[in-house]
Amino acid sequence: PCSHEPHPLPRDLERPEVRLEVEEAFIPQVKVGQPVSLRFGPLNRDIPGRVNEISPVPLPPEVGVSEQRRRIRKYAVTVEMLEAVPNISLVMGVRGKVFVNQ
């Protein structure tokens, strides 16, 4: 399992997408169409998802972190939630975990 920080995107609130920041070392394990499980603390359960997009270029380095952390390249990965989540209250920056289903 890989732990990454999801960021919901403002689309369909019943089946939103989340943007993950995935470290370069894990990108070879991620494929478009791949099933994943998303786990957010406020929901207290796993939500099935599917990888929709993997950015071909890394994100800009983080600001205000150590030089060692700035050297870790991250890529944006977009995941669609496959299950309707009523009354969803996820906001940008919420922490969660993503598990790749092999």
TIRO-2110 file (N, C-alpha, C; in Angstrom, 1 decimal):
// TIRO-2110
0.8, -1.2, 0.0, N, 1, A
0.0, 0.0, 0.0, CA, 1, A
0.9, 1.3, 0.0, C, 1, A
0.4, 2.2, -0.7, N, 2, A
1.1, 3.5, -0.8, CA, 2, A
0.2, 4.6, -0.1, C, 2, A
0.8, 5.4, 0.6, N, 3, A
0.1, 6.5, 1.2, CA, 3, A
0.4, 7.8, 0.5, C, 3, A
-0.7, 8.5, 0.1, N, 4, A
-0.5, 9.8, -0.6, CA, 4, A
-1.6, 10.7, -0.1, C, 4, A
-1.4, 12.0, -0.4, N, 5, A
-2.4, 13.0, 0.0, CA, 5, A
-3.3, 13.3, -1.1, C, 5, A
-4.6, 12.9, -1.0, N, 6, A
-5.6, 13.2, -2.1, CA, 6, A
-6.1, 14.6, -2.0, C, 6, A
-6.4, 15.2, -3.1, N, 7, A
-7.0, 16.6, -3.2, CA, 7, A
-8.2, 16.5, -4.1, C, 7, A
-9.4, 16.5, -3.6, N, 8, A
-10.6, 16.5, -4.4, CA, 8, A
-10.7, 17.6, -5.4, C, 8, A
-11.1, 17.3, -6.6, N, 9, A
-11.3, 18.3, -7.7, CA, 9, A
-12.8, 18.7, -7.8, C, 9, A
-13.1, 19.9, -8.1, N, 10, A
-14.5, 20.4, -8.1, CA, 10, A
-15.2, 19.9, -9.3, C, 10, A
-15.7, 18.7, -9.3, N, 11, A
-16.5, 18.2, -10.4, CA, 11, A
-17.8, 17.7, -9.9, C, 11, A
-18.3, 16.6, -10.3, N, 12, A
-19.5, 16.0, -9.8, CA, 12, A
-19.4, 15.6, -8.3, C, 12, A
-20.1, 16.2, -7.5, N, 13, A
-20.0, 15.9, -6.0, CA, 13, A
-20.4, 14.6, -5.6, C, 13, A
-21.2, 13.9, -6.4, N, 14, A
-21.6, 12.5, -6.0, CA, 14, A
-20.5, 11.5, -6.3, C, 14, A
-19.8, 11.7, -7.4, N, 15, A
-18.7, 10.9, -7.8, CA, 15, A
-17.5, 11.7, -8.2, C, 15, A
-16.9, 12.4, -7.2, N, 16, A
-15.8, 13.3, -7.5, CA, 16, A
-14.5, 12.6, -7.9, C, 16, A
-13.6, 13.3, -8.4, N, 17, A
-12.3, 12.9, -8.7, CA, 17, A
-11.3, 13.4, -7.6, C, 17, A
-10.3, 12.7, -7.3, N, 18, A
-9.3, 13.2, -6.4, CA, 18, A
-7.9, 13.3, -7.2, C, 18, A
-7.1, 14.3, -6.8, N, 19, A
-5.8, 14.4, -7.4, CA, 19, A
-4.8, 13.9, -6.3, C, 19, A
-4.0, 13.0, -6.7, N, 20, A
-2.9, 12.5, -5.8, CA, 20, A
-1.6, 13.0, -6.2, C, 20, A
-0.7, 13.2, -5.2, N, 21, A
0.7, 13.6, -5.5, CA, 21, A
1.5, 12.3, -5.2, C, 21, A
1.9, 11.7, -6.2, N, 22, A
2.6, 10.4, -6.1, CA, 22, A
4.1, 10.6, -6.3, C, 22, A
4.9, 10.1, -5.4, N, 23, A
6.3, 10.2, -5.5, CA, 23, A
6.8, 9.4, -6.7, C, 23, A
7.9, 9.9, -7.4, N, 24, A
8.4, 9.3, -8.6, CA, 24, A
8.7, 7.8, -8.5, C, 24, A
9.2, 7.4, -7.3, N, 25, A
9.5, 6.0, -7.1, CA, 25, A
8.3, 5.1, -7.2, C, 25, A
7.1, 5.6, -7.0, N, 26, A
5.9, 4.7, -7.1, CA, 26, A
5.2, 4.8, -8.4, C, 26, A
5.5, 5.8, -9.2, N, 27, A
4.9, 6.0, -10.5, CA, 27, A
4.9, 4.7, -11.4, C, 27, A
6.0, 3.9, -11.5, N, 28, A
5.9, 2.7, -12.3, CA, 28, A
4.9, 1.7, -11.9, C, 28, A
4.4, 1.8, -10.6, N, 29, A
3.4, 0.9, -10.1, CA, 29, A
2.0, 1.3, -10.5, C, 29, A
1.8, 2.6, -11.0, N, 30, A
0.5, 3.2, -11.3, CA, 30, A
0.2, 3.1, -12.8, C, 30, A
-1.0, 2.6, -13.1, N, 31, A
-1.4, 2.5, -14.5, CA, 31, A
-2.8, 3.1, -14.7, C, 31, A
-3.0, 3.8, -15.9, N, 32, A
-4.4, 4.3, -16.2, CA, 32, A
-5.3, 3.1, -16.3, C, 32, A
-6.5, 3.3, -15.6, N, 33, A
-7.5, 2.2, -15.6, CA, 33, A
-7.4, 1.3, -14.4, C, 33, A
-6.3, 1.4, -13.7, N, 34, A
-6.0, 0.5, -12.5, CA, 34, A
-7.0, 0.8, -11.4, C, 34, A
-7.5, -0.3, -10.8, N, 35, A
-8.4, -0.1, -9.6, CA, 35, A
-7.6, 0.3, -8.4, C, 35, A
-8.2, 1.2, -7.6, N, 36, A
-7.6, 1.5, -6.3, CA, 36, A
-8.7, 1.6, -5.2, C, 36, A
-8.3, 1.7, -4.0, N, 37, A
-9.2, 1.9, -2.9, CA, 37, A
-8.7, 3.2, -2.2, C, 37, A
-9.7, 4.1, -2.0, N, 38, A
-9.4, 5.4, -1.3, CA, 38, A
-9.9, 5.3, 0.1, C, 38, A
-9.2, 5.8, 1.1, N, 39, A
-9.6, 5.8, 2.5, CA, 39, A
-9.4, 7.2, 3.1, C, 39, A
-10.5, 7.8, 3.4, N, 40, A
-10.5, 9.1, 4.0, CA, 40, A
-10.9, 9.0, 5.5, C, 40, A
-10.2, 9.7, 6.4, N, 41, A
-10.6, 9.6, 7.8, CA, 41, A
-12.0, 9.9, 8.1, C, 41, A
-12.6, 11.0, 7.6, N, 42, A
-14.0, 11.4, 7.9, CA, 42, A
-15.0, 10.4, 7.5, C, 42, A
-14.7, 9.6, 6.4, N, 43, A
-15.7, 8.6, 5.9, CA, 43, A
-15.6, 7.2, 6.7, C, 43, A
-14.4, 6.9, 7.2, N, 44, A
-14.2, 5.7, 8.0, CA, 44, A
-14.5, 4.4, 7.2, C, 44, A
-14.3, 4.4, 5.9, N, 45, A
-14.4, 3.3, 5.0, CA, 45, A
-13.7, 3.4, 3.7, C, 45, A
-13.5, 2.3, 3.0, N, 46, A
-12.8, 2.4, 1.7, CA, 46, A
-13.8, 2.7, 0.6, C, 46, A
-13.4, 3.5, -0.4, N, 47, A
-14.2, 3.8, -1.5, CA, 47, A
-13.4, 3.3, -2.8, C, 47, A
-14.1, 2.5, -3.6, N, 48, A
-13.4, 2.1, -4.8, CA, 48, A
-13.2, 3.2, -5.8, C, 48, A
-12.0, 3.2, -6.5, N, 49, A
-11.7, 4.2, -7.5, CA, 49, A
-10.9, 3.6, -8.6, C, 49, A
-10.7, 4.4, -9.6, N, 50, A
-10.0, 4.0, -10.8, CA, 50, A
-9.1, 5.1, -11.3, C, 50, A
-7.8, 4.8, -11.6, N, 51, A
-6.9, 5.8, -12.1, CA, 51, A
-7.3, 6.3, -13.5, C, 51, A
-7.5, 7.6, -13.6, N, 52, A
-8.0, 8.2, -14.9, CA, 52, A
-6.8, 8.8, -15.7, C, 52, A
-5.9, 9.4, -15.0, N, 53, A
-4.8, 10.1, -15.6, CA, 53, A
-3.6, 10.2, -14.8, C, 53, A
-2.4, 10.1, -15.5, N, 54, A
-1.1, 10.3, -14.8, CA, 54, A
-0.4, 11.4, -15.6, C, 54, A
0.0, 12.4, -14.9, N, 55, A
0.7, 13.5, -15.5, CA, 55, A
2.1, 13.0, -16.0, C, 55, A
2.4, 13.4, -17.3, N, 56, A
3.7, 13.0, -17.8, CA, 56, A
4.9, 13.8, -17.3, C, 56, A
4.6, 15.0, -16.6, N, 57, A
5.7, 15.8, -16.1, CA, 57, A
5.5, 16.0, -14.6, C, 57, A
6.6, 16.1, -13.9, N, 58, A
6.5, 16.2, -12.4, CA, 58, A
5.9, 17.6, -12.0, C, 58, A
5.4, 17.6, -10.8, N, 59, A
4.8, 18.8, -10.2, CA, 59, A
6.0, 19.7, -9.8, C, 59, A
5.8, 21.0, -9.7, N, 60, A
6.8, 21.9, -9.2, CA, 60, A
7.3, 21.5, -7.8, C, 60, A
8.5, 21.7, -7.4, N, 61, A
9.0, 21.3, -6.0, CA, 61, A
8.2, 22.1, -5.0, C, 61, A
8.0, 21.4, -3.8, N, 62, A
7.3, 22.1, -2.7, CA, 62, A
8.1, 23.3, -2.2, C, 62, A
7.4, 24.3, -1.7, N, 63, A
8.1, 25.5, -1.2, CA, 63, A
8.0, 25.4, 0.4, C, 63, A
9.0, 25.8, 1.0, N, 64, A
9.1, 25.8, 2.5, CA, 64, A
9.3, 24.5, 3.1, C, 64, A
10.0, 23.6, 2.4, N, 65, A
10.3, 22.3, 2.9, CA, 65, A
11.9, 22.1, 2.8, C, 65, A
12.4, 21.1, 3.5, N, 66, A
13.8, 20.9, 3.4, CA, 66, A
14.3, 20.6, 2.0, C, 66, A
15.6, 20.8, 1.8, N, 67, A
16.2, 20.5, 0.5, CA, 67, A
16.0, 19.0, 0.1, C, 67, A
16.1, 18.2, 1.1, N, 68, A
15.9, 16.7, 0.8, CA, 68, A
14.5, 16.4, 0.3, C, 68, A
13.5, 17.0, 0.9, N, 69, A
12.1, 16.8, 0.4, CA, 69, A
11.9, 17.5, -0.9, C, 69, A
12.6, 18.6, -1.2, N, 70, A
12.4, 19.3, -2.5, CA, 70, A
12.9, 18.4, -3.6, C, 70, A
13.9, 17.5, -3.3, N, 71, A
14.5, 16.7, -4.4, CA, 71, A
13.6, 15.5, -4.8, C, 71, A
12.6, 15.2, -3.9, N, 72, A
11.6, 14.1, -4.3, CA, 72, A
10.6, 14.6, -5.3, C, 72, A
10.7, 14.1, -6.5, N, 73, A
9.8, 14.5, -7.5, CA, 73, A
8.5, 13.8, -7.4, C, 73, A
7.4, 14.6, -7.6, N, 74, A
6.0, 14.0, -7.5, CA, 74, A
5.3, 14.3, -8.7, C, 74, A
4.3, 13.3, -9.1, N, 75, A
3.5, 13.5, -10.2, CA, 75, A
2.0, 13.5, -9.8, C, 75, A
1.2, 14.3, -10.6, N, 76, A
-0.2, 14.3, -10.3, CA, 76, A
-0.9, 13.1, -10.9, C, 76, A
-1.7, 12.4, -10.2, N, 77, A
-2.5, 11.3, -10.6, CA, 77, A
-3.9, 11.5, -10.3, C, 77, A
-4.8, 11.4, -11.3, N, 78, A
-6.2, 11.7, -11.0, CA, 78, A
-7.0, 10.4, -10.9, C, 78, A
-7.8, 10.2, -9.9, N, 79, A
-8.5, 9.0, -9.6, CA, 79, A
-10.0, 9.4, -9.5, C, 79, A
-10.8, 8.6, -10.2, N, 80, A
-12.3, 8.8, -10.1, CA, 80, A
-12.8, 7.9, -9.0, C, 80, A
-13.7, 8.4, -8.1, N, 81, A
-14.4, 7.6, -7.2, CA, 81, A
-15.5, 6.8, -7.9, C, 81, A
-15.6, 5.5, -7.7, N, 82, A
-16.5, 4.7, -8.5, CA, 82, A
-17.8, 4.5, -7.7, C, 82, A
-17.9, 4.9, -6.5, N, 83, A
-19.1, 4.7, -5.7, CA, 83, A
-19.6, 6.1, -5.3, C, 83, A
-20.9, 6.3, -5.4, N, 84, A
-21.5, 7.5, -4.9, CA, 84, A
-21.3, 7.6, -3.4, C, 84, A
-21.0, 8.8, -3.0, N, 85, A
-20.7, 9.1, -1.6, CA, 85, A
-21.7, 10.2, -1.2, C, 85, A
-22.8, 9.9, -0.6, N, 86, A
-23.8, 10.9, -0.2, CA, 86, A
-23.2, 11.8, 0.9, C, 86, A
-23.6, 13.1, 0.8, N, 87, A
-23.2, 14.1, 1.8, CA, 87, A
-21.7, 14.1, 2.0, C, 87, A
-21.0, 14.0, 0.9, N, 88, A
-19.5, 14.0, 1.0, CA, 88, A
-19.0, 15.4, 1.5, C, 88, A
-18.0, 15.4, 2.4, N, 89, A
-17.5, 16.6, 2.9, CA, 89, A
-16.0, 16.7, 2.9, C, 89, A
-15.5, 16.2, 1.7, N, 90, A
-14.0, 16.3, 1.5, CA, 90, A
-13.7, 17.6, 1.0, C, 90, A
-12.6, 18.2, 1.4, N, 91, A
-12.1, 19.4, 0.9, CA, 91, A
-10.7, 19.3, 0.5, C, 91, A
-10.2, 20.3, -0.2, N, 92, A
-8.8, 20.3, -0.7, CA, 92, A
-7.9, 20.2, 0.5, C, 92, A
-6.9, 19.3, 0.4, N, 93, A
-5.9, 19.1, 1.4, CA, 93, A
-6.2, 18.0, 2.4, C, 93, A
-7.4, 17.4, 2.3, N, 94, A
-7.8, 16.4, 3.3, CA, 94, A
-6.8, 15.2, 3.1, C, 94, A
-6.4, 14.6, 4.3, N, 95, A
-5.5, 13.5, 4.2, CA, 95, A
-6.3, 12.2, 4.0, C, 95, A
-5.6, 11.3, 3.4, N, 96, A
-6.2, 10.0, 3.2, CA, 96, A
-5.1, 9.0, 2.7, C, 96, A
-5.5, 7.8, 2.4, N, 97, A
-4.6, 6.8, 1.9, CA, 97, A
-5.2, 6.2, 0.7, C, 97, A
-4.3, 5.7, -0.2, N, 98, A
-4.7, 5.1, -1.4, CA, 98, A
-4.0, 3.8, -1.5, C, 98, A
-4.8, 2.7, -1.8, N, 99, A
-4.2, 1.4, -1.9, CA, 99, A
-4.4, 0.9, -3.3, C, 99, A
-3.3, 0.5, -3.9, N, 100, A
-3.3, 0.0, -5.3, CA, 100, A
-3.8, -1.5, -5.2, C, 100, A
-4.9, -1.8, -6.0, N, 101, A
-5.4, -3.1, -6.1, CA, 101, A
-4.7, -3.9, -7.2, C, 101, A
-3.9, -4.9, -6.8, N, 102, A
-3.1, -5.6, -7.8, CA, 102, A
-3.9, -6.7, -8.5, C, 102, A
END
